[in-house]
Amino acid sequence: MFNLNRIFVVFISLMWLSGSVYGADFVLKAGHNGSAGHPFDDGYQMFKQVIEAETNGRVEVQIFPAEQLGSEEQVNEMLQAGTSAINITGSAALSNWVPEAELFNLPFIFRDSDHMYRVLDGPIGERIANSIENKLGVVFLGWMYSGNRNAWNNKRPIKKPSDMNGLKIRVMGSAVLVDTFNALGAQATPMSFGEVYTSIQQGVIDGAETDHIDLQVEKFYEVTKYVSLTGHMFLPAALIMSRKVFDKLPADIQTVVFKAGHAATNYERMVIVGKTLEALEFLKKKGIKFYELDKKPFQDAVKSVYTKNAKRVGGMAAIRQVSSQ
């Protein structure tokens, strides 16, 4: 007669042994603040595909979207401590550790995405990347793109700066962005990305500033009406890895990490183009109203933001260097 208890114990023991022999040697937790359909997630899927294939399964990448590990800032702190491995973090969140990253947060500093990529992929982007590595204690893997941001709200269309007066607009945790929207007459309100939807529902804020993809995947179209095409910011996002985690990896896997980071960055940059167009069409079908505007009055209204923040971003010379690219 079979001893079922003994069979069960043997089965569990074999499962444990199988996991220890055939499981990954290293597990890398990767967080971001977008939903599963966001281009960041696509970039991570490419990272996962490359590193797991190139290491023959010795490395497993676990992806945690939608701030499951915490806000951008919280995950950056986890990278410093070595309790999480990888993060995609925008230049706004990075500014808490690397003030010069605020250079990329200045309103209208980039003319378009091509201009942004020239800066990011050139000496300026390399200098900021080195500062991120040194001040945050991470390994820099590449510059991704978080989209062209526009102001939106559920109160009224914004067609000129005075239309911003009194609107409570959520901004990222950047002193430059706070100064920008306050200069435009709004009440700039920093808060975690994950709190935006309910804060609009509850009337804590009137709107925010995001790209089209965030409006779609985070379902902000359910709680807003008017999108003004301010185009005030082309937001870079750094793909970074904890130095403490990286240094524990064998040299051959470290090489693959850089290869995977390069592949993920290029793929995310490609995917965001198509997804932005798809999001725009989706939002129009949902009845969201888009308003073209003359950007010059907005640019004039935020000139003080440049002079106020010049010192912390590297001086007016750094600003002129970006503009001349």
C-alpha positions as CSV (number, residue, x, y, z in Angstrom):
1,M,0.0,0.0,0.0
2,F,1.3,3.4,-1.0
3,N,2.3,5.9,1.8
4,L,0.8,9.1,0.4
5,N,2.5,11.3,3.0
6,R,5.9,9.9,2.1
7,I,5.2,10.4,-1.7
8,F,4.1,14.0,-1.0
9,V,7.3,14.8,1.0
10,V,9.5,13.2,-1.8
11,F,7.6,15.3,-4.4
12,I,8.1,18.5,-2.6
13,S,11.8,17.7,-2.0
14,L,12.3,17.1,-5.7
15,M,10.5,20.3,-6.6
16,W,12.8,22.3,-4.3
17,L,15.9,20.6,-5.7
18,S,14.7,21.2,-9.2
19,G,14.2,24.9,-8.4
20,S,17.7,25.3,-6.9
21,V,19.4,23.5,-9.8
22,Y,17.5,24.8,-12.7
23,G,16.3,28.1,-11.4
24,A,18.0,31.4,-12.2
25,D,21.2,32.3,-10.3
26,F,20.2,36.0,-10.2
27,V,16.8,37.6,-10.0
28,L,16.6,41.3,-11.0
29,K,13.6,43.3,-9.9
30,A,12.7,46.1,-12.4
31,G,10.2,48.8,-11.5
32,H,8.5,51.7,-13.3
33,N,5.5,53.9,-12.8
34,G,3.6,53.3,-16.0
35,S,0.9,50.7,-16.6
36,A,1.5,47.4,-18.3
37,G,0.7,48.9,-21.8
38,H,3.3,51.8,-21.4
39,P,6.4,51.9,-23.6
40,F,8.5,51.6,-20.5
41,D,7.0,48.1,-20.1
42,D,7.9,47.3,-23.7
43,G,11.4,48.4,-23.1
44,Y,11.6,46.2,-20.0
45,Q,10.2,43.2,-22.0
46,M,13.1,43.7,-24.5
47,F,15.6,43.9,-21.6
48,K,14.2,40.7,-20.1
49,Q,14.3,38.9,-23.5
50,V,17.9,39.8,-24.2
51,I,19.4,39.2,-20.8
52,E,17.6,35.9,-20.1
53,A,18.4,34.5,-23.6
54,E,22.1,35.7,-23.5
55,T,22.6,34.2,-20.1
56,N,20.8,30.9,-20.8
57,G,18.4,31.6,-18.0
58,R,21.0,32.3,-15.3
59,V,19.3,35.7,-14.9
60,E,15.6,36.2,-14.4
61,V,14.1,39.7,-14.8
62,Q,10.9,40.4,-12.9
63,I,9.0,43.4,-14.1
64,F,6.8,45.5,-11.7
65,P,4.8,48.2,-13.4
66,A,2.4,50.8,-12.0
67,E,4.5,51.7,-9.0
68,Q,4.2,48.2,-7.5
69,L,7.6,48.6,-5.9
70,G,7.0,52.2,-5.0
71,S,7.2,55.7,-6.6
72,E,10.1,56.7,-8.8
73,E,11.8,58.3,-5.9
74,Q,11.2,55.3,-3.6
75,V,12.6,52.9,-6.1
76,N,15.7,55.1,-6.6
77,E,16.3,54.8,-2.8
78,M,15.9,51.0,-3.1
79,L,18.5,51.0,-5.8
80,Q,20.9,52.9,-3.5
81,A,20.3,50.3,-0.8
82,G,20.6,47.4,-3.2
83,T,17.1,46.1,-2.4
84,S,15.9,46.5,-5.9
85,A,17.9,46.2,-9.2
86,I,16.5,48.4,-12.0
87,N,14.4,51.5,-12.4
88,I,13.2,53.8,-15.2
89,T,13.2,57.3,-13.7
90,G,12.5,60.6,-15.3
91,S,14.7,63.7,-15.0
92,A,12.2,65.2,-12.6
93,A,12.6,62.5,-10.0
94,L,16.3,62.4,-10.6
95,S,16.6,66.0,-9.7
96,N,16.3,65.1,-6.0
97,W,19.8,63.6,-6.2
98,V,21.2,65.2,-9.3
99,P,20.2,68.9,-9.5
100,E,21.8,69.3,-12.9
101,A,19.3,66.9,-14.3
102,E,16.8,69.8,-14.0
103,L,18.4,71.1,-17.1
104,F,16.2,68.8,-19.1
105,N,13.1,69.9,-17.1
106,L,13.3,73.5,-18.2
107,P,10.2,74.5,-20.1
108,F,10.5,74.5,-23.9
109,I,14.3,73.8,-23.8
110,F,13.9,71.0,-26.4
111,R,12.4,72.0,-29.8
112,D,11.4,68.5,-30.6
113,S,12.3,64.8,-29.9
114,D,15.1,64.8,-32.4
115,H,16.7,67.8,-30.6
116,M,16.3,66.0,-27.3
117,Y,18.0,62.8,-28.6
118,R,20.9,64.8,-30.0
119,V,21.4,66.3,-26.6
120,L,20.9,63.0,-24.7
121,D,23.2,61.0,-27.0
122,G,25.9,63.7,-27.0
123,P,28.3,65.1,-24.5
124,I,25.6,66.8,-22.4
125,G,23.7,63.6,-21.9
126,E,26.9,61.8,-21.1
127,R,27.8,64.4,-18.5
128,I,24.4,64.1,-16.7
129,A,24.6,60.3,-16.9
130,N,27.9,60.3,-15.2
131,S,26.5,62.6,-12.4
132,I,23.6,60.2,-12.0
133,E,26.0,57.3,-11.6
134,N,28.2,59.1,-9.1
135,K,25.5,60.8,-7.0
136,L,22.9,58.1,-6.9
137,G,25.2,55.1,-6.8
138,V,23.9,53.4,-9.9
139,V,25.0,52.1,-13.3
140,F,23.6,54.1,-16.2
141,L,22.2,51.9,-19.0
142,G,20.5,54.4,-21.4
143,W,18.2,57.3,-22.0
144,M,14.6,56.4,-22.7
145,Y,11.8,58.8,-23.6
146,S,8.7,59.5,-21.6
147,G,6.9,61.6,-24.2
148,N,5.9,65.2,-25.1
149,R,3.9,66.6,-22.2
150,N,0.8,68.8,-22.4
151,A,-1.4,70.5,-19.8
152,W,-4.9,69.2,-19.3
153,N,-7.8,69.7,-16.8
154,N,-11.5,69.2,-16.3
155,K,-12.4,72.9,-15.8
156,R,-11.8,74.9,-19.0
157,P,-9.7,75.0,-22.1
158,I,-6.2,76.6,-21.8
159,K,-5.5,78.7,-24.8
160,K,-3.4,81.5,-23.2
161,P,-1.4,81.7,-20.0
162,S,-4.1,83.6,-18.1
163,D,-6.4,80.6,-18.6
164,M,-4.1,78.7,-16.1
165,N,-4.9,81.2,-13.3
166,G,-6.0,79.3,-10.2
167,L,-6.0,75.8,-11.6
168,K,-4.5,73.2,-9.4
169,I,-2.2,71.2,-11.7
170,R,-0.3,68.2,-10.6
171,V,3.4,68.3,-11.5
172,M,6.2,65.9,-11.0
173,G,8.6,66.4,-8.0
174,S,10.8,69.0,-9.7
175,A,11.5,72.5,-8.5
176,V,11.7,73.6,-12.1
177,L,8.3,72.3,-13.0
178,V,6.8,73.8,-9.8
179,D,8.3,77.2,-10.8
180,T,7.1,76.7,-14.4
181,F,3.4,76.2,-13.6
182,N,3.4,78.8,-10.9
183,A,4.8,81.3,-13.4
184,L,1.9,80.5,-15.7
185,G,-0.5,81.3,-12.9
186,A,-1.5,77.8,-11.9
187,Q,-1.2,76.2,-8.4
188,A,1.6,73.7,-9.1
189,T,0.9,70.6,-6.9
190,P,3.6,67.9,-6.7
191,M,2.3,64.4,-6.0
192,S,3.0,60.8,-6.7
193,F,1.9,59.7,-10.2
194,G,-0.3,56.9,-8.7
195,E,-2.4,59.5,-6.7
196,V,-3.4,61.6,-9.7
197,Y,-6.6,59.8,-10.8
198,T,-8.2,59.7,-7.4
199,S,-7.0,63.2,-6.6
200,I,-8.9,64.6,-9.7
201,Q,-12.0,62.5,-8.8
202,Q,-11.9,64.0,-5.3
203,G,-11.3,67.6,-6.5
204,V,-7.9,67.8,-4.8
205,I,-6.5,68.9,-8.2
206,D,-8.0,70.1,-11.4
207,G,-5.6,68.4,-13.9
208,A,-2.1,67.5,-14.6
209,E,0.5,67.5,-17.4
210,T,1.4,64.3,-19.2
211,D,1.8,62.9,-22.7
212,H,-1.0,61.3,-24.7
213,I,0.0,57.7,-23.7
214,D,-0.4,58.4,-20.0
215,L,-3.8,59.9,-20.7
216,Q,-4.8,56.7,-22.3
217,V,-3.2,53.9,-20.3
218,E,-3.8,55.5,-16.9
219,K,-7.5,56.2,-18.0
220,F,-7.2,59.9,-17.2
221,Y,-9.6,60.5,-20.1
222,E,-12.3,59.4,-17.6
223,V,-11.7,62.3,-15.3
224,T,-10.7,65.2,-17.7
225,K,-12.1,67.1,-20.7
226,Y,-9.6,69.5,-22.1
227,V,-6.0,69.0,-23.4
228,S,-4.1,72.0,-24.4
229,L,-1.1,71.2,-26.6
230,T,1.4,73.2,-24.7
231,G,4.2,70.8,-25.6
232,H,6.2,72.4,-22.8
233,M,8.4,69.4,-22.1
234,F,10.1,66.4,-23.8
235,L,10.8,64.2,-20.9
236,P,13.9,62.0,-20.8
237,A,13.9,59.0,-18.5
238,A,17.0,57.2,-17.3
239,L,17.3,53.4,-17.3
240,I,19.5,52.7,-14.3
241,M,20.7,49.8,-12.2
242,S,21.8,49.5,-8.6
243,R,25.6,49.6,-8.4
244,K,25.4,47.3,-5.4
245,V,23.4,44.7,-7.4
246,F,25.5,45.1,-10.5
247,D,28.8,44.6,-8.7
248,K,27.6,41.2,-7.4
249,L,27.2,39.9,-11.0
250,P,29.9,38.0,-12.8
251,A,31.8,40.0,-15.5
252,D,30.1,38.1,-18.4
253,I,26.6,38.9,-17.1
254,Q,27.6,42.6,-16.5
255,T,28.5,42.7,-20.2
256,V,25.1,41.3,-21.1
257,V,23.4,43.9,-18.9
258,F,24.8,46.7,-21.0
259,K,23.8,44.9,-24.2
260,A,20.3,44.4,-22.8
261,G,20.1,48.1,-21.7
262,H,21.1,49.3,-25.2
263,A,18.5,47.1,-26.8
264,A,15.8,48.1,-24.4
265,T,16.5,51.8,-24.8
266,N,16.4,51.7,-28.6
267,Y,13.2,49.6,-28.6
268,E,11.4,51.9,-26.2
269,R,12.3,54.9,-28.3
270,M,10.8,53.2,-31.3
271,V,7.7,51.9,-29.7
272,I,6.7,55.3,-28.1
273,V,6.3,56.9,-31.6
274,G,3.6,54.5,-32.7
275,K,1.9,54.3,-29.3
276,T,1.7,58.1,-29.1
277,L,-0.2,58.2,-32.4
278,E,-2.5,55.4,-31.3
279,A,-3.2,57.1,-28.0
280,L,-4.1,60.4,-29.8
281,E,-6.7,58.6,-32.0
282,F,-8.1,56.7,-29.0
283,L,-8.5,59.9,-26.9
284,K,-10.3,61.7,-29.7
285,K,-12.7,58.8,-30.0
286,K,-13.3,59.1,-26.3
287,G,-14.4,62.7,-26.8
288,I,-11.3,64.5,-25.4
289,K,-11.0,68.0,-26.8
290,F,-7.5,69.1,-28.0
291,Y,-6.6,72.7,-28.3
292,E,-3.8,74.1,-30.5
293,L,-2.2,77.3,-29.1
294,D,0.4,80.0,-29.7
295,K,3.3,78.9,-27.6
296,K,5.2,82.2,-27.6
297,P,3.1,83.8,-24.8
298,F,3.7,80.7,-22.7
299,Q,7.5,80.8,-23.5
300,D,7.6,84.4,-22.5
301,A,5.7,83.7,-19.2
302,V,8.3,81.2,-18.1
303,K,11.5,83.1,-18.9
304,S,12.0,83.8,-15.2
305,V,12.2,80.0,-14.6
306,Y,15.5,80.0,-16.6
307,T,17.2,82.7,-14.6
308,K,15.9,81.5,-11.3
309,N,17.2,77.9,-11.9
310,A,20.3,78.6,-14.0
311,K,22.8,78.0,-11.2
312,R,21.5,74.6,-10.1
313,V,21.4,73.3,-13.7
314,G,25.0,74.3,-14.6
315,G,24.6,77.9,-15.4
316,M,23.4,79.8,-18.5
317,A,26.3,78.4,-20.5
318,A,24.8,74.9,-20.0
319,I,21.4,76.2,-21.1
320,R,22.9,77.8,-24.2
321,Q,24.8,74.6,-25.0
322,V,21.5,72.7,-25.1
323,S,19.8,75.3,-27.2
324,S,22.6,75.3,-29.8
325,Q,22.4,71.6,-30.5
